[in-house]
Amino acid sequence: MLVLSRRVGEKIDIGDGITITVLRVTGKTIRLGIEAPDEVPIRRSEICAPSSWPTPPESDDANPATFDPSQAGNRFA
């Protein structure tokens, strides 16, 4: 696990197209803004345990899997 310190307004870039911004710190609460491509699911772990996440279909070299947004659920749970 990488642990970073950031101040309000500072950002962290993760991979291509994912940015986390520290928006506000109040007491023990931190408000984060997350920018990510639509195909990247964003879930709060206390709401949706990994065991309940949809399982991607088996890949087939002749027929690559495509993203179906109706199967993704609420991206901002």
Secondary structure, DSSP 8 states (H G I E B T S, - for coil): -------TT-EEEETTTEEEEEEEEETTEEEEEEE--TTS-B--TTTS-GGGS------BTTB-----GGGT--TB-
